[in-house]
Amino acid sequence: MGNDVSVPGPLTLSCTEDAVPTSTVFTFYKDDKLISPVDHSTNQFQYTVAKGDSGSYSCKTTNTEGISDASDAIVITVECK
C-alpha cells in the first residue's frame, strides 16, 4: 500500500515503538539511507519532499538496551503536479 504526496509538499514521518525502556533516539531512512539527524530525539521527522523522493521510508529506535531492527517500511509515491 502506498501513500501519495504532491511536490513540493510536507511529509511528517512518525515512528512508534513499544520498547522498554522507552527509546530516546529515532533515526529515519529512505531506501535504507539515513535522512534524519543522527541525534534525532523525537519520534517525528518533518521532511519536504521534492521530485525524486518516491521510495521506501522506515525508522530505527535506540534505547539503553540497544538499537531496534528497522521498522516496516512505508512506500511513498511523489506526484509532480
N, CA and C atoms as an extended XYZ file, in Angstrom:
243
Properties=species:S:1:pos:R:3:atomname:S:1:resname:S:1:resid:I:1 pbc="F F F"
N         0.842       -1.173        0.000 N   MET     1
C         0.000        0.000        0.000 CA  MET     1
C         0.884        1.231        0.000 C   MET     1
N         0.584        2.198       -0.841 N   GLY     2
C         1.397        3.401       -0.903 CA  GLY     2
C         0.620        4.631       -0.496 C   GLY     2
N         1.331        5.705       -0.301 N   ASN     3
C         0.751        6.996        0.018 CA  ASN     3
C         1.246        7.994       -1.011 C   ASN     3
N         0.330        8.855       -1.483 N   ASP     4
C         0.690        9.855       -2.481 CA  ASP     4
C         0.942       11.197       -1.818 C   ASP     4
N         1.995       11.873       -2.235 N   VAL     5
C         2.363       13.197       -1.737 CA  VAL     5
C         2.654       14.055       -2.947 C   VAL     5
N         2.137       15.291       -2.950 N   SER     6
C         2.383       16.209       -4.065 CA  SER     6
C         3.641       17.033       -3.814 C   SER     6
N         4.291       17.453       -4.897 N   VAL     7
C         5.525       18.233       -4.828 CA  VAL     7
C         5.197       19.693       -5.078 C   VAL     7
N         5.819       20.656       -4.425 N   PRO     8
C         6.534       20.400       -3.178 CA  PRO     8
C         5.525       20.218       -2.067 C   PRO     8
N         5.872       19.446       -1.104 N   GLY     9
C         4.922       19.205       -0.031 CA  GLY     9
C         5.577       18.661        1.210 C   GLY     9
N         4.929       18.907        2.347 N   PRO    10
C         5.463       18.412        3.607 CA  PRO    10
C         5.110       16.939        3.813 C   PRO    10
N         5.982       16.257        4.471 N   LEU    11
C         5.760       14.862        4.843 CA  LEU    11
C         6.221       14.719        6.281 C   LEU    11
N         5.343       14.255        7.151 N   THR    12
C         5.735       14.006        8.527 CA  THR    12
C         5.803       12.500        8.741 C   THR    12
N         6.980       12.020        9.075 N   LEU    13
C         7.176       10.604        9.370 CA  LEU    13
C         7.094       10.422       10.878 C   LEU    13
N         6.348        9.427       11.327 N   SER    14
C         6.231        9.127       12.751 CA  SER    14
C         6.698        7.708       12.995 C   SER    14
N         7.435        7.530       14.060 N   CYS    15
C         7.958        6.213       14.418 CA  CYS    15
C         7.379        5.833       15.780 C   CYS    15
N         6.622        4.753       15.814 N   THR    16
C         6.068        4.293       17.081 CA  THR    16
C         6.790        3.027       17.510 C   THR    16
N         6.898        2.864       18.807 N   GLU    17
C         7.586        1.690       19.337 CA  GLU    17
C         6.997        1.349       20.693 C   GLU    17
N         7.250        0.135       21.137 N   ASP    18
C         6.763       -0.283       22.455 CA  ASP    18
C         7.915       -0.845       23.285 C   ASP    18
N         9.083       -0.273       23.098 N   ALA    19
C        10.291       -0.754       23.775 CA  ALA    19
C        10.282       -0.392       25.259 C   ALA    19
N        10.898       -1.261       26.042 N   VAL    20
C        11.132       -0.990       27.461 CA  VAL    20
C        12.611       -1.208       27.694 C   VAL    20
N        13.333       -0.182       28.141 N   PRO    21
C        12.881        1.187       28.390 CA  PRO    21
C        12.576        1.919       27.095 C   PRO    21
N        11.856        3.030       27.239 N   THR    22
C        11.440        3.831       26.088 CA  THR    22
C        12.649        4.298       25.286 C   THR    22
N        12.486        4.330       23.984 N   SER    23
C        13.560        4.779       23.102 CA  SER    23
C        13.812        6.272       23.266 C   SER    23
N        15.073        6.650       23.114 N   THR    24
C        15.461        8.052       23.253 CA  THR    24
C        16.020        8.634       21.963 C   THR    24
N        16.337        7.783       20.993 N   VAL    25
C        16.862        8.248       19.705 CA  VAL    25
C        16.083        7.556       18.595 C   VAL    25
N        15.664        8.345       17.613 N   PHE    26
C        14.923        7.834       16.468 CA  PHE    26
C        15.672        8.243       15.210 C   PHE    26
N        15.921        7.305       14.311 N   THR    27
C        16.586        7.620       13.054 CA  THR    27
C        15.682        7.182       11.904 C   THR    27
N        15.602        8.023       10.896 N   PHE    28
C        14.703        7.799        9.775 CA  PHE    28
C        15.510        7.566        8.501 C   PHE    28
N        15.002        6.651        7.662 N   TYR    29
C        15.709        6.222        6.460 CA  TYR    29
C        14.797        6.275        5.242 C   TYR    29
N        15.396        6.581        4.107 N   LYS    30
C        14.725        6.466        2.813 CA  LYS    30
C        15.559        5.502        1.979 C   LYS    30
N        14.939        4.425        1.546 N   ASP    31
C        15.644        3.400        0.768 CA  ASP    31
C        16.938        2.980        1.469 C   ASP    31
N        16.846        2.770        2.787 N   ASP    32
C        17.950        2.312        3.642 CA  ASP    32
C        19.080        3.325        3.796 C   ASP    32
N        18.864        4.578        3.421 N   LYS    33
C        19.874        5.636        3.608 CA  LYS    33
C        19.354        6.627        4.629 C   LYS    33
N        20.203        7.016        5.570 N   LEU    34
C        19.837        7.932        6.640 CA  LEU    34
C        19.375        9.274        6.077 C   LEU    34
N        18.207        9.759        6.537 N   ILE    35
C        17.721       11.074        6.096 CA  ILE    35
C        17.498       12.024        7.268 C   ILE    35
N        17.640       11.543        8.501 N   SER    36
C        17.411       12.397        9.661 CA  SER    36
C        18.723       12.635       10.388 C   SER    36
N        18.746       13.661       11.234 N   PRO    37
C        19.953       13.858       12.046 CA  PRO    37
C        20.221       12.608       12.880 C   PRO    37
N        21.473       12.316       13.114 N   VAL    38
C        21.833       11.124       13.879 CA  VAL    38
C        21.260       11.182       15.292 C   VAL    38
N        21.179       12.364       15.869 N   ASP    39
C        20.699       12.550       17.230 CA  ASP    39
C        19.246       12.968       17.302 C   ASP    39
N        18.404       12.421       16.502 N   HIS    40
C        17.005       12.825       16.450 CA  HIS    40
C        16.281       12.280       17.679 C   HIS    40
N        15.900       13.160       18.599 N   SER    41
C        15.356       12.706       19.878 CA  SER    41
C        13.831       12.718       19.937 C   SER    41
N        13.172       12.909       18.824 N   THR    42
C        11.716       12.850       18.799 CA  THR    42
C        11.271       11.792       17.797 C   THR    42
N        10.070       11.263       18.012 N   ASN    43
C         9.616       10.181       17.137 CA  ASN    43
C         8.988       10.683       15.836 C   ASN    43
N         9.056       12.003       15.587 N   GLN    44
C         8.557       12.537       14.330 CA  GLN    44
C         9.670       13.279       13.596 C   GLN    44
N         9.628       13.172       12.279 N   PHE    45
C        10.603       13.846       11.436 CA  PHE    45
C         9.847       14.508       10.304 C   PHE    45
N         9.995       15.821       10.174 N   GLN    46
C         9.344       16.543        9.095 CA  GLN    46
C        10.309       16.679        7.926 C   GLN    46
N         9.785       16.407        6.754 N   TYR    47
C        10.591       16.291        5.557 CA  TYR    47
C         9.834       16.969        4.429 C   TYR    47
N        10.487       17.809        3.658 N   THR    48
C         9.850       18.427        2.490 CA  THR    48
C        10.227       17.600        1.268 C   THR    48
N         9.231       16.981        0.675 N   VAL    49
C         9.512       16.113       -0.464 CA  VAL    49
C         9.670       16.929       -1.733 C   VAL    49
N        10.483       16.419       -2.611 N   ALA    50
C        10.739       17.028       -3.909 CA  ALA    50
C        10.674       15.918       -4.961 C   ALA    50
N        10.749       16.324       -6.204 N   LYS    51
C        10.761       15.357       -7.296 CA  LYS    51
C        11.876       14.348       -7.040 C   LYS    51
N        11.590       13.093       -7.193 N   GLY    52
C        12.606       12.067       -6.979 CA  GLY    52
C        12.618       11.487       -5.574 C   GLY    52
N        11.699       11.941       -4.699 N   ASP    53
C        11.680       11.439       -3.324 CA  ASP    53
C        10.765       10.247       -3.115 C   ASP    53
N        10.206        9.677       -4.174 N   SER    54
C         9.432        8.453       -4.013 CA  SER    54
C        10.363        7.385       -3.474 C   SER    54
N         9.861        6.559       -2.594 N   GLY    55
C        10.710        5.498       -2.076 CA  GLY    55
C        10.124        4.832       -0.856 C   GLY    55
N        10.952        4.062       -0.220 N   SER    56
C        10.581        3.273        0.940 CA  SER    56
C        11.167        3.932        2.188 C   SER    56
N        10.314        4.364        3.107 N   TYR    57
C        10.737        5.074        4.317 CA  TYR    57
C        10.563        4.181        5.541 C   TYR    57
N        11.539        4.219        6.450 N   SER    58
C        11.472        3.408        7.670 CA  SER    58
C        12.214        4.124        8.799 C   SER    58
N        12.157        3.553        9.994 N   CYS    59
C        12.874        4.146       11.124 CA  CYS    59
C        13.483        3.049       11.995 C   CYS    59
N        14.459        3.452       12.788 N   LYS    60
C        15.054        2.602       13.819 CA  LYS    60
C        15.024        3.388       15.118 C   LYS    60
N        14.919        2.670       16.231 N   THR    61
C        14.912        3.329       17.535 CA  THR    61
C        16.076        2.813       18.372 C   THR    61
N        16.514        3.649       19.311 N   THR    62
C        17.616        3.286       20.198 CA  THR    62
C        17.220        3.595       21.639 C   THR    62
N        17.492        2.659       22.531 N   ASN    63
C        17.341        2.907       23.958 CA  ASN    63
C        18.588        2.373       24.665 C   ASN    63
N        18.577        2.321       25.973 N   THR    64
C        19.764        1.884       26.715 CA  THR    64
C        20.106        0.421       26.475 C   THR    64
N        19.184       -0.341       25.909 N   GLU    65
C        19.420       -1.758       25.635 CA  GLU    65
C        19.986       -2.004       24.240 C   GLU    65
N        19.934       -0.988       23.360 N   GLY    66
C        20.481       -1.171       22.017 CA  GLY    66
C        19.640       -0.521       20.943 C   GLY    66
N        19.852       -0.952       19.697 N   ILE    67
C        19.179       -0.400       18.519 CA  ILE    67
C        18.191       -1.426       17.984 C   ILE    67
N        16.999       -0.956       17.629 N   SER    68
C        15.985       -1.847       17.078 CA  SER    68
C        16.313       -2.195       15.633 C   SER    68
N        15.654       -3.234       15.148 N   ASP    69
C        15.687       -3.506       13.716 CA  ASP    69
C        14.861       -2.433       13.036 C   ASP    69
N        15.047       -2.264       11.749 N   ALA    70
C        14.272       -1.267       11.006 CA  ALA    70
C        12.793       -1.614       11.077 C   ALA    70
N        11.972       -0.581       11.152 N   SER    71
C        10.527       -0.766       11.158 CA  SER    71
C        10.071       -1.260        9.789 C   SER    71
N         8.826       -1.695        9.739 N   ASP    72
C         8.245       -1.996        8.436 CA  ASP    72
C         8.255       -0.712        7.629 C   ASP    72
N         8.628       -0.803        6.402 N   ALA    73
C         8.728        0.389        5.560 CA  ALA    73
C         7.359        0.789        5.035 C   ALA    73
N         7.208        2.085        4.793 N   ILE    74
C         6.030        2.606        4.122 CA  ILE    74
C         6.504        3.157        2.782 C   ILE    74
N         5.748        2.873        1.732 N   VAL    75
C         6.127        3.336        0.406 CA  VAL    75
C         5.397        4.642        0.122 C   VAL    75
N         6.163        5.663       -0.241 N   ILE    76
C         5.634        6.980       -0.560 CA  ILE    76
C         5.818        7.220       -2.058 C   ILE    76
N         4.753        7.620       -2.728 N   THR    77
C         4.814        7.950       -4.151 CA  THR    77
C         4.682        9.461       -4.289 C   THR    77
N         5.686       10.109       -4.863 N   VAL    78
C         5.664       11.554       -5.052 CA  VAL    78
C         5.094       11.866       -6.431 C   VAL    78
N         4.041       12.708       -6.437 N   GLU    79
C         3.398       13.087       -7.690 CA  GLU    79
C         3.739       14.537       -8.025 C   GLU    79
N         4.221       14.770       -9.223 N   CYS    80
C         4.516       16.135       -9.671 CA  CYS    80
C         3.280       16.662      -10.371 C   CYS    80
N         2.760       17.779       -9.843 N   LYS    81
C         1.541       18.347      -10.436 CA  LYS    81
C         1.828       19.713      -10.985 C   LYS    81
